[in-house]
Amino acid sequence: MTEITKLGLPHLEPGTVWLAGAGPGDPGLLTAYALHGLAEADIILYDALVDPRVLDLAGPETKLDFAGKRGGRPSVGQADISARLVDYAHAGHRVLRLKGGDPFVFGRGAEEALALVAAGISFRVVPGITAATGGLAFAGIPLTHRETNSAVTLLTGAGTDGELPDNTDWVAIANGAPLLVFYMAIRNIAQIVDKLTANGRPTSEPCAVVSQATTARQQVVVSTLDSICEAVLVADLQPPSLLIVGETVRLRDKLNWFDR
């Protein structure tokens, strides 16, 4: 960590919390701030999607506290996680809350930050590379390209109960941005496809599912909206996953650097 110290980053002070993103999987995608927090934390409260190699970077005396949350599965309640952060900070510990991806992109980081505000606890947000950027880059699918799309919409494919959120305006989504990226998409992919096509999205539109993005287990399936569900079943793709819908998916044929 000597090279990190040369950056002159602020210290993780006792009684404070850093809400940090660990990126989508590959430990090489950690930021310098996240590495710095790993080295300085007394306690790391981490999610299920944090790679074990990332946790190996913690100090030898650091306490590792698992707080994994997976949509639709039995897991630690959000109120309990927030309470742990408050209790650890009030006890004078240097706390690193480590999340997969980015804490403010479908990561409930804002909920935890608000709990810290209510408890009068100082915190810092450490952005991480979210799956929509890191995962698509590793899949060879640009998030934007001048010839295909000048806008992107990020959505969640699963609510707090694991089901498809019921407050989505599907007419606006289907007819809005030319590129759609759904997080946590596999469980409800059939419903997502039905909603999109019923509201005007062409069944022939190219799409892809990226499973376990940026890791050695990464799998990518490319298809069209009318065939993607069957393709996912045949490939037996596992979560976490992204569903990408839009013309930029066609560029994967030439830009697929990771599998090569």
C-alpha positions in Angstrom: 0.0 0.0 0.0 3.0 2.3 0.0 2.2 3.6 -3.5 -1.3 4.5 -2.3 0.0 6.6 0.6 1.9 8.7 -1.9 -1.4 10.0 -3.2 -2.0 11.9 0.1 -5.5 10.6 0.5 -7.4 11.6 3.7 -7.5 9.1 6.5 -10.5 7.0 7.5 -11.0 8.6 10.9 -12.2 6.8 14.1 -16.0 7.1 14.5 -16.6 7.7 10.7 -17.8 5.5 7.9 -16.8 5.3 4.2 -19.5 4.0 1.9 -17.4 2.4 -0.8 -18.0 0.6 -4.1 -15.8 -2.4 -4.8 -16.7 -2.5 -8.5 -18.5 -5.3 -10.4 -16.1 -8.1 -9.6 -12.6 -7.9 -10.9 -10.4 -6.7 -8.0 -8.4 -4.7 -10.5 -11.3 -2.3 -10.8 -11.0 -1.1 -7.2 -10.3 2.6 -6.9 -7.4 4.0 -5.0 -9.8 5.3 -2.3 -11.3 1.9 -1.9 -7.8 0.3 -1.5 -7.0 3.0 1.0 -10.1 2.3 3.0 -9.4 -1.4 3.0 -6.0 -0.7 4.5 -7.2 1.6 7.2 -10.5 0.2 8.4 -11.1 -1.4 11.8 -14.3 -3.0 10.6 -15.4 -3.9 7.0 -19.1 -4.5 6.5 -19.3 -6.2 3.1 -21.8 -7.4 0.7 -22.2 -10.8 -1.0 -20.9 -9.6 -4.4 -17.5 -8.5 -3.0 -14.8 -10.7 -4.4 -12.8 -12.6 -1.6 -9.6 -11.3 -3.1 -10.7 -7.8 -2.3 -11.2 -8.8 1.4 -7.7 -10.3 1.4 -6.4 -6.7 1.1 -7.8 -5.8 4.5 -5.4 -5.4 7.4 -4.6 -8.5 9.5 -6.5 -7.1 12.5 -9.5 -5.9 10.6 -12.9 -7.4 11.5 -14.9 -8.6 8.5 -18.6 -8.5 9.0 -20.8 -10.1 6.3 -24.0 -8.2 5.4 -24.9 -9.8 2.1 -28.2 -8.9 0.5 -29.5 -10.8 -2.6 -32.8 -9.9 -4.1 -35.6 -12.4 -3.3 -33.4 -14.5 -0.9 -33.3 -14.6 2.9 -30.7 -12.0 3.9 -29.7 -9.4 6.4 -32.4 -6.6 6.7 -31.5 -3.1 5.5 -32.5 -1.6 8.9 -30.1 -4.0 10.6 -27.2 -3.1 8.3 -27.7 0.6 8.9 -27.9 0.0 12.7 -24.6 -1.9 12.6 -22.9 1.0 10.8 -24.2 3.4 13.4 -23.2 1.2 16.4 -19.7 0.6 15.0 -19.1 4.3 14.4 -20.5 5.3 17.8 -18.0 2.8 19.3 -15.2 4.8 17.7 -14.3 2.3 15.0 -13.1 3.2 11.5 -15.8 1.6 9.4 -15.7 0.7 5.7 -19.0 -0.3 4.2 -18.0 -2.2 1.1 -20.5 -2.8 -1.7 -20.4 -4.4 -5.1 -20.5 -1.9 -7.9 -21.2 1.7 -6.9 -23.0 2.4 -3.6 -25.3 5.0 -5.1 -26.3 2.9 -8.2 -28.9 0.3 -7.0 -26.7 -0.2 -4.0 -28.9 1.3 -1.2 -26.0 3.5 -0.3 -28.3 6.6 0.0 -30.4 4.8 2.6 -27.4 4.0 4.7 -26.0 7.5 4.3 -29.3 8.9 5.5 -29.2 6.7 8.6 -25.7 8.0 9.3 -26.9 11.6 8.9 -29.8 10.9 11.3 -27.2 9.5 13.8 -24.9 12.5 13.4 -22.1 10.3 12.0 -19.6 11.7 9.5 -19.2 9.7 6.3 -17.6 9.8 2.8 -19.0 8.2 -0.3 -16.3 6.4 -2.4 -17.8 5.8 -5.9 -17.1 2.4 -7.5 -17.3 1.2 -11.1 -20.9 0.2 -11.6 -21.8 -3.0 -13.6 -23.4 -1.0 -16.4 -19.9 0.5 -17.3 -17.6 -2.2 -16.1 -19.7 -5.2 -17.1 -20.5 -3.8 -20.6 -16.9 -2.9 -21.2 -15.8 -6.5 -20.3 -18.5 -7.8 -22.6 -17.4 -5.7 -25.5 -20.6 -3.7 -25.6 -20.2 0.1 -25.5 -22.5 1.9 -23.2 -22.7 4.7 -25.9 -21.7 5.0 -29.5 -22.3 8.0 -31.8 -23.9 5.8 -34.5 -26.3 3.9 -32.2 -27.3 5.8 -29.1 -26.8 9.2 -27.4 -28.9 8.2 -24.3 -28.9 5.3 -21.8 -31.5 4.2 -19.3 -30.5 2.1 -16.2 -33.2 0.1 -14.5 -33.5 -2.5 -11.9 -35.1 -5.8 -12.9 -36.0 -6.8 -9.3 -37.5 -4.8 -6.4 -36.9 -5.4 -2.7 -39.0 -8.5 -2.8 -37.2 -9.9 -5.8 -40.2 -9.3 -8.1 -40.4 -6.9 -11.0 -41.0 -3.3 -9.6 -44.6 -2.3 -10.1 -44.0 1.5 -10.5 -42.2 1.3 -13.8 -43.7 3.3 -16.7 -43.2 0.7 -19.4 -44.6 2.8 -22.2 -42.0 5.5 -21.5 -39.2 2.9 -21.1 -40.0 1.0 -24.2 -40.2 4.2 -26.3 -37.5 6.2 -24.5 -33.7 5.7 -24.6 -32.3 3.6 -27.4 -30.2 1.6 -25.0 -31.6 -0.1 -21.8 -29.6 -1.7 -19.1 -31.4 -3.8 -16.5 -29.6 -4.8 -13.3 -30.6 -8.0 -11.6 -32.4 -9.2 -14.7 -32.4 -13.0 -14.9 -35.2 -13.8 -12.4 -37.8 -11.7 -14.2 -36.4 -11.6 -17.7 -39.5 -13.1 -19.3 -41.7 -10.4 -17.7 -39.3 -7.7 -18.8 -39.3 -8.9 -22.4 -43.1 -9.1 -22.3 -43.4 -5.6 -21.0 -41.0 -4.1 -23.5 -42.5 -5.8 -26.6 -46.1 -5.2 -25.5 -45.3 -1.5 -25.3 -43.6 -1.1 -28.7 -40.0 -2.4 -28.5 -39.3 -4.5 -31.6 -39.0 -8.3 -31.0 -36.1 -8.4 -33.4 -34.1 -5.9 -31.4 -30.6 -7.2 -30.4 -30.0 -7.8 -26.8 -27.5 -9.5 -24.5 -27.3 -10.9 -21.0 -24.0 -10.6 -19.2 -23.7 -13.0 -16.2 -21.1 -12.5 -13.4 -19.5 -9.7 -15.3 -15.7 -9.0 -15.2 -15.0 -12.2 -13.4 -13.4 -15.5 -14.7 -16.9 -16.9 -14.7 -18.3 -14.2 -17.0 -20.7 -15.5 -19.6 -22.4 -13.4 -22.4 -25.4 -14.5 -24.4 -26.4 -12.4 -27.5 -29.8 -12.8 -29.0 -32.9 -10.8 -29.9 -35.8 -9.9 -27.6 -38.0 -12.7 -28.9 -35.3 -15.4 -28.3 -33.3 -14.1 -25.3 -35.3 -16.0 -22.6 -34.7 -19.4 -24.3 -31.0 -18.5 -24.9 -30.6 -17.7 -21.2 -32.1 -21.0 -20.2 -29.9 -23.0 -22.6 -26.8 -21.3 -21.3 -27.9 -21.7 -17.7 -26.8 -18.2 -16.8 -26.6 -17.4 -13.2 -27.0 -14.1 -11.3 -25.8 -11.4 -10.9 -26.7 -10.5 -14.4 -27.3 -7.6 -16.7 -29.8 -7.4 -19.6 -28.8 -5.0 -22.3 -31.3 -4.0 -25.0 -30.2 -1.9 -28.0 -28.3 -1.7 -31.3 -24.9 -1.2 -29.6 -25.1 -4.9 -28.7 -24.2 -5.6 -32.4 -20.7 -4.2 -31.8 -19.7 -7.1 -29.5 -18.8 -9.2 -32.5 -15.8 -6.8 -33.1 -15.1 -5.5 -29.6 -15.2 -8.7 -27.6 -11.7 -8.4 -26.2 -12.2 -10.3 -23.0 -13.1 -13.7 -24.3 -10.3 -13.6 -26.8 
